[in-house]
Amino acid sequence: MNIFNRMYCRTYQKIIYWISFSLNWSEPELHEGAGSLKDIPFILNQKNRIHPLIVTDPGIYKLGLQSPLIQVLGEKKIAYELYHDVVPNPTFDVVEEAYKMYRDGNCDCLIALGGGSSMDTAKAVGARSVNPHKTLSQLKGILKVGHKLPLLIAIPTTAGTGSEATLAAVVVNPITKDKFSINDPHLIPEVALLDNTLLQGLPPAIISSTGIDALTHAVESYLGRSSTKKTKDYALKAMALIKGNLYAFYQDAKNEKARANMQKAAYLAGVSFTRAYVGYVHALAHALGGYYNVPHGFANAVLLPHVLRAYGKAAYKRLAEISDYLELASPSLTPGEKANAVITWIEDLNAKMAIPKTFNHVIKPEDIKALSHHAAKEANPLYPVPKEMSAQELAKIYQEVDPQ
């Protein structure tokens, strides 16, 4: 990237950084622990809400993971609507269908049950409900929602996305293949409920990809130039929990301690990156999700080591701090050696969980130019990355992660 574009990006990021101190960064009201799903009627009563729309996906529905929630609502005779057609990388059509059910059912609150896609959909529905005359495209970007959402309770059924704590809703325009974020503090769920019993049936492939998704959030927020003392503290704690629990959870989904710790790690990483932002891993992954519907966590897992290496010396100092905190290498090593130890640890963790080093003919060579421009447009100038990269530089990463 040339010096003038770099100066523009850094100036923009600094302005956003200082503006951020005037925004409301309240964390969700947190309910956690096995069986905490039973708190839902109390929460609704406390918030004076009587008719939720439950937003979830077909996989959750087929597994019956919504049944304990419905049973809890039924015991208290709480009426609800259920939308269970959320797709990975949710599209405009999905959001509008769910919004219609919310509106036609006279709902007064939202319960997102599932992974990031269900939470993104519920947030987008909430954003539409308070902006009925705006399209999703008009809400794209930062601070476009502008109004307090209806009560949103986020209940993750994976340990990775951290969406239960973030200000972002990511949606896809199926016509243009544009996958973009709606970013506004009003989208931060009012309540996050972490009931680890919902995770005990997860397959290993989901555990691994969502776990590395959480790690990506923590690493990118820590490396970013807009991080604060609190976001760095949360990111490091999340990384330590992931280091100590992800592989154990991957080996045995019935390990309650590992489940609970990974849920907490995902939440902490979510709080961290919603203030400090992410980086090029997410920009590159979002483009792949929009074009090829590549699952977001899996895309992040493959891309993360490659992007960290592409940052080079610009990321050495903070990667070295991560290495010291996680005790990945001798304190006497150079920052570059410590940075390499972090990247090697991530690569080894991926390998242990059967995550490949590269994609296998996912990326079409003729799409690389469009993909890299999409990623650059998302990241520049917003993401406060260690090293600014142009679309041409990002194209090289795509070529590296899917050699053909």
VOMAR-95328 format. One record per residue (C-alpha): residue number from 1; x, y, z. Coordinates in steps of 0.25 Angstrom, whole numbers. Layout:
# VOMAR-95328
<node pos="NUM" px="X" py="Y" pz="Z"/>
...
END
This chain:
# VOMAR-95328
<node pos="1" px="0" py="0" pz="0"/>
<node pos="2" px="5" py="14" pz="-4"/>
<node pos="3" px="9" py="24" pz="7"/>
<node pos="4" px="-3" py="33" pz="4"/>
<node pos="5" px="-14" py="22" pz="5"/>
<node pos="6" px="-7" py="17" pz="18"/>
<node pos="7" px="-7" py="31" pz="24"/>
<node pos="8" px="-22" py="32" pz="21"/>
<node pos="9" px="-25" py="19" pz="27"/>
<node pos="10" px="-17" py="22" pz="40"/>
<node pos="11" px="-24" py="36" pz="41"/>
<node pos="12" px="-38" py="30" pz="39"/>
<node pos="13" px="-35" py="19" pz="50"/>
<node pos="14" px="-30" py="30" pz="60"/>
<node pos="15" px="-42" py="38" pz="58"/>
<node pos="16" px="-51" py="26" pz="60"/>
<node pos="17" px="-43" py="22" pz="72"/>
<node pos="18" px="-45" py="35" pz="79"/>
<node pos="19" px="-60" py="35" pz="75"/>
<node pos="20" px="-62" py="22" pz="81"/>
<node pos="21" px="-59" py="27" pz="95"/>
<node pos="22" px="-72" py="35" pz="94"/>
<node pos="23" px="-81" py="22" pz="91"/>
<node pos="24" px="-88" py="13" pz="100"/>
<node pos="25" px="-80" py="0" pz="101"/>
<node pos="26" px="-88" py="-7" pz="111"/>
<node pos="27" px="-86" py="-22" pz="113"/>
<node pos="28" px="-98" py="-31" pz="112"/>
<node pos="29" px="-105" py="-35" pz="125"/>
<node pos="30" px="-98" py="-49" pz="127"/>
<node pos="31" px="-105" py="-62" pz="131"/>
<node pos="32" px="-96" py="-74" pz="131"/>
<node pos="33" px="-95" py="-88" pz="136"/>
<node pos="34" px="-102" py="-102" pz="133"/>
<node pos="35" px="-117" py="-100" pz="134"/>
<node pos="36" px="-117" py="-85" pz="133"/>
<node pos="37" px="-127" py="-86" pz="121"/>
<node pos="38" px="-137" py="-87" pz="132"/>
<node pos="39" px="-134" py="-72" pz="135"/>
<node pos="40" px="-142" py="-68" pz="122"/>
<node pos="41" px="-156" py="-66" pz="128"/>
<node pos="42" px="-150" py="-58" pz="140"/>
<node pos="43" px="-142" py="-49" pz="130"/>
<node pos="44" px="-155" py="-47" pz="121"/>
<node pos="45" px="-163" py="-43" pz="133"/>
<node pos="46" px="-152" py="-34" pz="138"/>
<node pos="47" px="-151" py="-27" pz="125"/>
<node pos="48" px="-167" py="-26" pz="123"/>
<node pos="49" px="-167" py="-35" pz="111"/>
<node pos="50" px="-177" py="-45" pz="107"/>
<node pos="51" px="-176" py="-50" pz="93"/>
<node pos="52" px="-162" py="-54" pz="88"/>
<node pos="53" px="-158" py="-58" pz="74"/>
<node pos="54" px="-148" py="-69" pz="75"/>
<node pos="55" px="-138" py="-69" pz="63"/>
<node pos="56" px="-130" py="-82" pz="60"/>
<node pos="57" px="-126" py="-91" pz="49"/>
<node pos="58" px="-130" py="-104" pz="43"/>
<node pos="59" px="-119" py="-112" pz="49"/>
<node pos="60" px="-123" py="-107" pz="63"/>
<node pos="61" px="-137" py="-110" pz="60"/>
<node pos="62" px="-135" py="-124" pz="55"/>
<node pos="63" px="-126" py="-127" pz="68"/>
<node pos="64" px="-137" py="-122" pz="76"/>
<node pos="65" px="-128" py="-112" pz="84"/>
<node pos="66" px="-139" py="-102" pz="84"/>
<node pos="67" px="-148" py="-112" pz="92"/>
<node pos="68" px="-143" py="-108" pz="106"/>
<node pos="69" px="-145" py="-93" pz="103"/>
<node pos="70" px="-159" py="-96" pz="98"/>
<node pos="71" px="-162" py="-105" pz="110"/>
<node pos="72" px="-157" py="-94" pz="119"/>
<node pos="73" px="-166" py="-84" pz="112"/>
<node pos="74" px="-178" py="-93" pz="112"/>
<node pos="75" px="-177" py="-96" pz="127"/>
<node pos="76" px="-179" py="-81" pz="129"/>
<node pos="77" px="-190" py="-80" pz="118"/>
<node pos="78" px="-181" py="-70" pz="110"/>
<node pos="79" px="-186" py="-69" pz="95"/>
<node pos="80" px="-175" py="-69" pz="85"/>
<node pos="81" px="-172" py="-70" pz="70"/>
<node pos="82" px="-161" py="-79" pz="64"/>
<node pos="83" px="-153" py="-76" pz="52"/>
<node pos="84" px="-144" py="-88" pz="49"/>
<node pos="85" px="-139" py="-85" pz="35"/>
<node pos="86" px="-126" py="-77" pz="37"/>
<node pos="87" px="-115" py="-81" pz="27"/>
<node pos="88" px="-100" py="-80" pz="29"/>
<node pos="89" px="-96" py="-66" pz="24"/>
<node pos="90" px="-110" py="-61" pz="26"/>
<node pos="91" px="-116" py="-54" pz="13"/>
<node pos="92" px="-125" py="-42" pz="12"/>
<node pos="93" px="-137" py="-52" pz="9"/>
<node pos="94" px="-135" py="-59" pz="22"/>
<node pos="95" px="-135" py="-46" pz="30"/>
<node pos="96" px="-147" py="-41" pz="23"/>
<node pos="97" px="-155" py="-54" pz="26"/>
<node pos="98" px="-151" py="-54" pz="40"/>
<node pos="99" px="-155" py="-39" pz="41"/>
<node pos="100" px="-168" py="-42" pz="35"/>
<node pos="101" px="-171" py="-53" pz="45"/>
<node pos="102" px="-167" py="-43" pz="56"/>
<node pos="103" px="-176" py="-32" pz="51"/>
<node pos="104" px="-188" py="-41" pz="48"/>
<node pos="105" px="-187" py="-48" pz="61"/>
<node pos="106" px="-187" py="-35" pz="69"/>
<node pos="107" px="-174" py="-40" pz="76"/>
<node pos="108" px="-168" py="-30" pz="86"/>
<node pos="109" px="-154" py="-37" pz="88"/>
<node pos="110" px="-144" py="-46" pz="81"/>
<node pos="111" px="-137" py="-59" pz="86"/>
<node pos="112" px="-125" py="-63" pz="77"/>
<node pos="113" px="-122" py="-78" pz="79"/>
<node pos="114" px="-110" py="-84" pz="71"/>
<node pos="115" px="-97" py="-79" pz="65"/>
<node pos="116" px="-93" py="-66" pz="59"/>
<node pos="117" px="-103" py="-67" pz="48"/>
<node pos="118" px="-115" py="-68" pz="57"/>
<node pos="119" px="-110" py="-56" pz="65"/>
<node pos="120" px="-106" py="-48" pz="53"/>
<node pos="121" px="-121" py="-51" pz="47"/>
<node pos="122" px="-127" py="-47" pz="60"/>
<node pos="123" px="-119" py="-34" pz="61"/>
<node pos="124" px="-122" py="-30" pz="47"/>
<node pos="125" px="-137" py="-33" pz="50"/>
<node pos="126" px="-136" py="-24" pz="62"/>
<node pos="127" px="-129" py="-13" pz="54"/>
<node pos="128" px="-140" py="-14" pz="43"/>
<node pos="129" px="-151" py="-13" pz="54"/>
<node pos="130" px="-146" py="0" pz="59"/>
<node pos="131" px="-143" py="5" pz="44"/>
<node pos="132" px="-155" py="0" pz="37"/>
<node pos="133" px="-153" py="9" pz="25"/>
<node pos="134" px="-138" py="6" pz="23"/>
<node pos="135" px="-133" py="-6" pz="15"/>
<node pos="136" px="-122" py="-15" pz="20"/>
<node pos="137" px="-112" py="-8" pz="10"/>
<node pos="138" px="-116" py="5" pz="16"/>
<node pos="139" px="-111" py="0" pz="30"/>
<node pos="140" px="-98" py="-5" pz="25"/>
<node pos="141" px="-86" py="1" pz="32"/>
<node pos="142" px="-84" py="8" pz="45"/>
<node pos="143" px="-94" py="15" pz="54"/>
<node pos="144" px="-106" py="14" pz="44"/>
<node pos="145" px="-116" py="7" pz="54"/>
<node pos="146" px="-117" py="19" pz="63"/>
<node pos="147" px="-128" py="13" pz="72"/>
<node pos="148" px="-129" py="4" pz="84"/>
<node pos="149" px="-133" py="-10" pz="79"/>
<node pos="150" px="-145" py="-18" pz="85"/>
<node pos="151" px="-139" py="-27" pz="96"/>
<node pos="152" px="-130" py="-37" pz="90"/>
<node pos="153" px="-125" py="-50" pz="98"/>
<node pos="154" px="-114" py="-57" pz="91"/>
<node pos="155" px="-112" py="-72" pz="95"/>
<node pos="156" px="-100" py="-78" pz="88"/>
<node pos="157" px="-100" py="-93" pz="84"/>
<node pos="158" px="-85" py="-92" pz="80"/>
<node pos="159" px="-73" py="-87" pz="86"/>
<node pos="160" px="-67" py="-78" pz="76"/>
<node pos="161" px="-74" py="-66" pz="70"/>
<node pos="162" px="-75" py="-57" pz="82"/>
<node pos="163" px="-87" py="-51" pz="75"/>
<node pos="164" px="-94" py="-51" pz="88"/>
<node pos="165" px="-85" py="-39" pz="92"/>
<node pos="166" px="-83" py="-32" pz="79"/>
<node pos="167" px="-88" py="-20" pz="72"/>
<node pos="168" px="-88" py="-26" pz="58"/>
<node pos="169" px="-98" py="-33" pz="49"/>
<node pos="170" px="-92" py="-39" pz="37"/>
<node pos="171" px="-102" py="-42" pz="25"/>
<node pos="172" px="-100" py="-45" pz="10"/>
<node pos="173" px="-107" py="-39" pz="-2"/>
<node pos="174" px="-109" py="-51" pz="-10"/>
<node pos="175" px="-110" py="-43" pz="-23"/>
<node pos="176" px="-97" py="-36" pz="-22"/>
<node pos="177" px="-90" py="-46" pz="-13"/>
<node pos="178" px="-86" py="-35" pz="-4"/>
<node pos="179" px="-84" py="-40" pz="11"/>
<node pos="180" px="-84" py="-28" pz="20"/>
<node pos="181" px="-86" py="-23" pz="34"/>
<node pos="182" px="-96" py="-14" pz="41"/>
<node pos="183" px="-88" py="-9" pz="53"/>
<node pos="184" px="-95" py="-1" pz="64"/>
<node pos="185" px="-94" py="-2" pz="79"/>
<node pos="186" px="-109" py="-3" pz="79"/>
<node pos="187" px="-107" py="-17" pz="73"/>
<node pos="188" px="-100" py="-22" pz="86"/>
<node pos="189" px="-110" py="-32" pz="92"/>
<node pos="190" px="-116" py="-28" pz="105"/>
<node pos="191" px="-115" py="-41" pz="111"/>
<node pos="192" px="-105" py="-53" pz="108"/>
<node pos="193" px="-108" py="-66" pz="113"/>
<node pos="194" px="-97" py="-77" pz="114"/>
<node pos="195" px="-103" py="-90" pz="117"/>
<node pos="196" px="-92" py="-100" pz="114"/>
<node pos="197" px="-101" py="-112" pz="114"/>
<node pos="198" px="-106" py="-108" pz="100"/>
<node pos="199" px="-92" py="-111" pz="94"/>
<node pos="200" px="-90" py="-125" pz="99"/>
<node pos="201" px="-95" py="-131" pz="86"/>
<node pos="202" px="-86" py="-123" pz="77"/>
<node pos="203" px="-78" py="-130" pz="66"/>
<node pos="204" px="-62" py="-129" pz="67"/>
<node pos="205" px="-62" py="-121" pz="53"/>
<node pos="206" px="-71" py="-110" pz="59"/>
<node pos="207" px="-63" py="-110" pz="72"/>
<node pos="208" px="-50" py="-108" pz="65"/>
<node pos="209" px="-54" py="-97" pz="55"/>
<node pos="210" px="-63" py="-89" pz="64"/>
<node pos="211" px="-52" py="-90" pz="75"/>
<node pos="212" px="-41" py="-85" pz="65"/>
<node pos="213" px="-51" py="-74" pz="61"/>
<node pos="214" px="-51" py="-69" pz="76"/>
<node pos="215" px="-36" py="-70" pz="76"/>
<node pos="216" px="-36" py="-61" pz="63"/>
<node pos="217" px="-45" py="-51" pz="70"/>
<node pos="218" px="-35" py="-50" pz="82"/>
<node pos="219" px="-23" py="-50" pz="74"/>
<node pos="220" px="-27" py="-39" pz="64"/>
<node pos="221" px="-33" py="-30" pz="75"/>
<node pos="222" px="-20" py="-31" pz="82"/>
<node pos="223" px="-12" py="-28" pz="70"/>
<node pos="224" px="-20" py="-16" pz="66"/>
<node pos="225" px="-16" py="-2" pz="68"/>
<node pos="226" px="-29" py="2" pz="74"/>
<node pos="227" px="-28" py="-8" pz="86"/>
<node pos="228" px="-30" py="-3" pz="100"/>
<node pos="229" px="-25" py="-8" pz="114"/>
<node pos="230" px="-38" py="-15" pz="116"/>
<node pos="231" px="-39" py="-21" pz="102"/>
<node pos="232" px="-25" py="-26" pz="103"/>
<node pos="233" px="-27" py="-32" pz="116"/>
<node pos="234" px="-40" py="-39" pz="111"/>
<node pos="235" px="-33" py="-44" pz="99"/>
<node pos="236" px="-21" py="-50" pz="107"/>
<node pos="237" px="-31" py="-57" pz="116"/>
<node pos="238" px="-39" py="-63" pz="105"/>
<node pos="239" px="-26" py="-68" pz="98"/>
<node pos="240" px="-22" py="-75" pz="111"/>
<node pos="241" px="-35" py="-81" pz="113"/>
<node pos="242" px="-34" py="-86" pz="98"/>
<node pos="243" px="-20" py="-91" pz="100"/>
<node pos="244" px="-25" py="-99" pz="112"/>
<node pos="245" px="-38" py="-104" pz="108"/>
<node pos="246" px="-41" py="-105" pz="93"/>
<node pos="247" px="-33" py="-118" pz="90"/>
<node pos="248" px="-40" py="-124" pz="102"/>
<node pos="249" px="-53" py="-120" pz="97"/>
<node pos="250" px="-50" py="-125" pz="83"/>
<node pos="251" px="-47" py="-139" pz="89"/>
<node pos="252" px="-59" py="-140" pz="98"/>
<node pos="253" px="-71" py="-131" pz="96"/>
<node pos="254" px="-76" py="-136" pz="109"/>
<node pos="255" px="-65" py="-130" pz="117"/>
<node pos="256" px="-73" py="-119" pz="125"/>
<node pos="257" px="-61" py="-111" pz="130"/>
<node pos="258" px="-55" py="-110" pz="116"/>
<node pos="259" px="-69" py="-106" pz="110"/>
<node pos="260" px="-71" py="-95" pz="120"/>
<node pos="261" px="-57" py="-90" pz="119"/>
<node pos="262" px="-59" py="-89" pz="104"/>
<node pos="263" px="-72" py="-82" pz="105"/>
<node pos="264" px="-66" py="-72" pz="114"/>
<node pos="265" px="-54" py="-70" pz="104"/>
<node pos="266" px="-63" py="-68" pz="93"/>
<node pos="267" px="-70" py="-57" pz="101"/>
<node pos="268" px="-58" py="-50" pz="105"/>
<node pos="269" px="-52" py="-50" pz="91"/>
<node pos="270" px="-66" py="-45" pz="86"/>
<node pos="271" px="-65" py="-33" pz="96"/>
<node pos="272" px="-51" py="-30" pz="93"/>
<node pos="273" px="-52" py="-30" pz="77"/>
<node pos="274" px="-66" py="-22" pz="78"/>
<node pos="275" px="-58" py="-10" pz="83"/>
<node pos="276" px="-44" py="-13" pz="77"/>
<node pos="277" px="-48" py="-18" pz="63"/>
<node pos="278" px="-43" py="-30" pz="55"/>
<node pos="279" px="-33" py="-30" pz="44"/>
<node pos="280" px="-30" py="-36" pz="30"/>
<node pos="281" px="-33" py="-50" pz="34"/>
<node pos="282" px="-48" py="-46" pz="35"/>
<node pos="283" px="-48" py="-38" pz="23"/>
<node pos="284" px="-42" py="-49" pz="15"/>
<node pos="285" px="-52" py="-59" pz="21"/>
<node pos="286" px="-64" py="-51" pz="19"/>
<node pos="287" px="-61" py="-50" pz="4"/>
<node pos="288" px="-60" py="-65" pz="4"/>
<node pos="289" px="-73" py="-67" pz="11"/>
<node pos="290" px="-80" py="-57" pz="2"/>
<node pos="291" px="-75" py="-64" pz="-11"/>
<node pos="292" px="-74" py="-78" pz="-7"/>
<node pos="293" px="-82" py="-80" pz="6"/>
<node pos="294" px="-69" py="-85" pz="13"/>
<node pos="295" px="-73" py="-86" pz="28"/>
<node pos="296" px="-67" py="-74" pz="35"/>
<node pos="297" px="-60" py="-81" pz="46"/>
<node pos="298" px="-53" py="-91" pz="36"/>
<node pos="299" px="-49" py="-80" pz="27"/>
<node pos="300" px="-43" py="-72" pz="39"/>
<node pos="301" px="-36" py="-84" pz="44"/>
<node pos="302" px="-29" py="-87" pz="31"/>
<node pos="303" px="-25" py="-72" pz="28"/>
<node pos="304" px="-20" py="-68" pz="42"/>
<node pos="305" px="-6" py="-73" pz="41"/>
<node pos="306" px="-4" py="-68" pz="27"/>
<node pos="307" px="-9" py="-54" pz="31"/>
<node pos="308" px="0" py="-54" pz="43"/>
<node pos="309" px="12" py="-57" pz="35"/>
<node pos="310" px="8" py="-47" pz="25"/>
<node pos="311" px="8" py="-36" pz="36"/>
<node pos="312" px="23" py="-39" pz="38"/>
<node pos="313" px="31" py="-30" pz="47"/>
<node pos="314" px="19" py="-21" pz="49"/>
<node pos="315" px="12" py="-31" pz="58"/>
<node pos="316" px="25" py="-36" pz="65"/>
<node pos="317" px="24" py="-28" pz="78"/>
<node pos="318" px="9" py="-32" pz="81"/>
<node pos="319" px="11" py="-46" pz="77"/>
<node pos="320" px="23" py="-47" pz="86"/>
<node pos="321" px="14" py="-42" pz="97"/>
<node pos="322" px="4" py="-53" pz="94"/>
<node pos="323" px="15" py="-63" pz="94"/>
<node pos="324" px="20" py="-58" pz="108"/>
<node pos="325" px="6" py="-58" pz="114"/>
<node pos="326" px="3" py="-72" pz="109"/>
<node pos="327" px="17" py="-77" pz="112"/>
<node pos="328" px="19" py="-82" pz="98"/>
<node pos="329" px="34" py="-80" pz="97"/>
<node pos="330" px="46" py="-76" pz="105"/>
<node pos="331" px="46" py="-61" pz="110"/>
<node pos="332" px="60" py="-60" pz="105"/>
<node pos="333" px="56" py="-61" pz="91"/>
<node pos="334" px="55" py="-50" pz="81"/>
<node pos="335" px="41" py="-43" pz="78"/>
<node pos="336" px="42" py="-50" pz="64"/>
<node pos="337" px="45" py="-64" pz="70"/>
<node pos="338" px="33" py="-62" pz="80"/>
<node pos="339" px="24" py="-57" pz="69"/>
<node pos="340" px="28" py="-70" pz="61"/>
<node pos="341" px="25" py="-78" pz="73"/>
<node pos="342" px="10" py="-73" pz="74"/>
<node pos="343" px="8" py="-76" pz="59"/>
<node pos="344" px="14" py="-90" pz="60"/>
<node pos="345" px="5" py="-92" pz="72"/>
<node pos="346" px="-7" py="-88" pz="64"/>
<node pos="347" px="-3" py="-97" pz="53"/>
<node pos="348" px="0" py="-109" pz="62"/>
<node pos="349" px="-14" py="-107" pz="69"/>
<node pos="350" px="-20" py="-107" pz="55"/>
<node pos="351" px="-13" py="-119" pz="51"/>
<node pos="352" px="-17" py="-127" pz="63"/>
<node pos="353" px="-32" py="-124" pz="60"/>
<node pos="354" px="-31" py="-128" pz="45"/>
<node pos="355" px="-32" py="-113" pz="40"/>
<node pos="356" px="-24" py="-113" pz="27"/>
<node pos="357" px="-13" py="-103" pz="25"/>
<node pos="358" px="-19" py="-98" pz="11"/>
<node pos="359" px="-32" py="-99" pz="4"/>
<node pos="360" px="-34" py="-110" pz="-6"/>
<node pos="361" px="-39" py="-103" pz="-19"/>
<node pos="362" px="-49" py="-94" pz="-12"/>
<node pos="363" px="-44" py="-81" pz="-18"/>
<node pos="364" px="-46" py="-79" pz="-33"/>
<node pos="365" px="-34" py="-72" pz="-39"/>
<node pos="366" px="-42" py="-63" pz="-48"/>
<node pos="367" px="-49" py="-58" pz="-35"/>
<node pos="368" px="-37" py="-54" pz="-27"/>
<node pos="369" px="-37" py="-40" pz="-32"/>
<node pos="370" px="-51" py="-38" pz="-28"/>
<node pos="371" px="-49" py="-45" pz="-15"/>
<node pos="372" px="-37" py="-37" pz="-11"/>
<node pos="373" px="-44" py="-24" pz="-15"/>
<node pos="374" px="-56" py="-28" pz="-6"/>
<node pos="375" px="-47" py="-31" pz="6"/>
<node pos="376" px="-39" py="-18" pz="4"/>
<node pos="377" px="-51" py="-10" pz="3"/>
<node pos="378" px="-56" py="-16" pz="16"/>
<node pos="379" px="-43" py="-15" pz="24"/>
<node pos="380" px="-38" py="-1" pz="19"/>
<node pos="381" px="-39" py="9" pz="25"/>
<node pos="382" px="-47" py="3" pz="37"/>
<node pos="383" px="-39" py="-8" pz="42"/>
<node pos="384" px="-27" py="-4" pz="51"/>
<node pos="385" px="-18" py="-15" pz="46"/>
<node pos="386" px="-3" py="-16" pz="50"/>
<node pos="387" px="1" py="-14" pz="35"/>
<node pos="388" px="-8" py="-8" pz="24"/>
<node pos="389" px="-9" py="-16" pz="12"/>
<node pos="390" px="-14" py="-13" pz="-2"/>
<node pos="391" px="-24" py="-22" pz="-10"/>
<node pos="392" px="-12" py="-27" pz="-18"/>
<node pos="393" px="-5" py="-31" pz="-5"/>
<node pos="394" px="-17" py="-38" pz="-1"/>
<node pos="395" px="-18" py="-45" pz="-14"/>
<node pos="396" px="-5" py="-52" pz="-11"/>
<node pos="397" px="-10" py="-58" pz="2"/>
<node pos="398" px="-22" py="-64" pz="-6"/>
<node pos="399" px="-12" py="-70" pz="-15"/>
<node pos="400" px="-4" py="-75" pz="-4"/>
<node pos="401" px="-16" py="-81" pz="4"/>
<node pos="402" px="-21" py="-89" pz="-8"/>
<node pos="403" px="-10" py="-92" pz="-18"/>
<node pos="404" px="-15" py="-98" pz="-31"/>
END
